Amino acid sequence: MPYKFSLSRAHKYVTRIHEQTENINEQLTSLMMPIVVNVVGDESRATALRVKINDRLELVEKLAAGSTAIRLAIAEKNSAIGMHVHLANRAALNRQIQSLEAVLRHGQHASNSALDADQVPAYIARISHLQTLPVVKVKVFDQDVQETLEEKIAKLKREELRLGDEINDLNSHQISVDLDAHIAEIIGLTE
């Protein structure tokens, strides 16, 4: 039966399927232990346990098929709407922002750590063997450079937010997936 839901919900459903599969695998482990240990010679009990195990195995197969169907629908829709391009652009912007913020931080630190012009002669006086060297003051960051970097960072952050909004809009696109009704019920999917 076809079910429709958004891309953002699809990821949640895949996670629920994974969680349910883990729970069933734990149940299978606990069901198989009595067969090995306790029910040797008790055919009716062994048969009942085998039926439970087979039911769980069928459910795991259905869950896997549901997960595959949802993931395939996600991949097809993402490809059709160009989601990968938007995600790559946002990641690149984020790396650029981080790099510029690091430059700004380190440049401010270097400027703050530089010796003040008043401190340089006193520092050199304490180191007598350097008194013959000329005093040079280096300003790593001036106010203009700092403001320019801050403006670039702010502009990139606005662009990153805009791309995030576009990605959120794209995530609202609907996909249609044929799922077993029992699987849809397990993951909380309603028609």
N, C-alpha and C positions, 0 to 999 in steps of 0.2 A: 504494500500500500504506500503511495507517495505521501511524504510529509514535507512541509515547507517551513523553513526557519532561516534566520540570518546567519551570516558567516561567524559573527561573534558567538552566537549560541551554539553553532556547530562545534567549535573548539571545546566548549563546556560539555557537550554530549560525548565527544570522544574521550574526554577525561573521565566522565562517569562510566563509560563502557570499560575503560581500563581498570577503574576501581572495582567494578562488579566482577570483572574477570579475575582479579587478584583474590577477591572474596571467595569465588567459586573454586579457584585453585586450592585455597586453604581448606575448603569443605571437602574437596576431592582427596586431599592428603589424609584428613581425619576419617573419611569413609573407607579408604583403602586399608588402613591399619587393621581394623577388625577382621577383614577377609584373610589377611596373612596370619594373624595371631589367634583369633577367637572362634572363627566359624568353620574351621576345617572339620568336616564330617557333618555339619548342620546345613544341609542343602537348601532348606527353605529360607533360612536367614541369609545365607550366602547369595541366593537368587535375589532376595529383596535388596540387598546392598548393591548387587550388580545393576539392578534396575535404577537405583538412585544414582549410581556412578554414571551410567549411560545417559540418564536425563541431564546430569550436570555437564557431561561432555558435549551433548547436543547443544546445550545452552551456551557453552563456551564457543562452539563453532558459529552459532548464530550471532553472538556478540562480536566475534572476529569479523564476520561478514558485514555486520552493521558498521563497525569501525572503519573497515575498508571502504564501504560505500560512501560514508560521510567524508572520509579523507580524500577520496577521489573527487567528490563533488566540490570540496573546498579547493583542491588543486585546479580543477577546471575553471571554477569561477574566478579564482585569483589570477589565473593566466588570462582569462577573458577581459578582466578589468584592469590589468597591469599593476596588481598589488605589489609584486616584487620590485618594480621600479620605484614605487613610493617608499617602500621599506628601505631599499638601498640608499635612496636620496636622504631619508631621515637619518640613517646611520652615518652617512658621510658628513652631514651637517653637524651631527653630535660630536664626531671626532674633530671636526674643524673648530667647534666651540671649545672643546676641552683643550686643544692645542693653544688657541689664542688666550684662554684663561690662564694656562700654565705660563705662557710668555709674559702676560701681564703680571702675574704673581711674582715670578722670578725677577722681572725687571724692576718692580717696586721694591723687592727685597734688596736687590743689588744697589738701587739708588739710596735706599735707607741705610745700607751698610757702608756706603762710600764715606770716606773721611771728609769732614767739613773743612772748608778752606782755613778756618781758624785753628783746627786741630792739627793740621798737617805740620806746621813748623814745630809745635811742641812735640809731636811724635818723632820727628826727625832729630830734634835736639836730644831726645832720649837714646837715639841710636847714632852715636857719634861718627861711626865709620861711614854713614850715609849722608853726612852733612854736605858733601860736595855735589850730591845729585840734585838736579832741578826738581822743583815741586810742581807736579801736574795734577790738576783736579779733573776727574772724568765724571760727567753726569750721564748716567746710563739712560734714564727716562726723564724727559721733561714733560710738562703738563700737556702739551699738544699731542705728543706720542701716546700718552696714557689715555687722553680723551678719544683719540682716533681709534685706539684698540677697543675701548669700552663701547663706542658707537658701533663698530663692526660686530662685536659680540652681541649687542642688543639686537642688531638687525638680523643676525643669524638665528638668534633665539626666536624672534618673531616668525621667521621663515620656518623654523622647526615646528613651532606651534601650529602654523597654517597647514603644514604637511600632516601633522598629527590629526588635525580636524578632517582633512581629506581622507586619511586612513580610516578614521572613525566612520565617516560617511560611507566609504567603500565596504566596511564591515557590516553595514546595515543591509547590503544586497542580499536578496533571498536566494536560497538554493533549494532544490527539490531532490529528495532522496527516497528511494524505495526501501522500506524497512519492514521487518517482521513486526506485527502488532505487539507481540509479547516483549520484544526488545525495546520498542518505542515506549511501552508502559514502564519497563524497568528503568530507563534513563529519564523518565519524567516528561516525555514528549507527548503532547496532546495534539489532536487534529486541528 
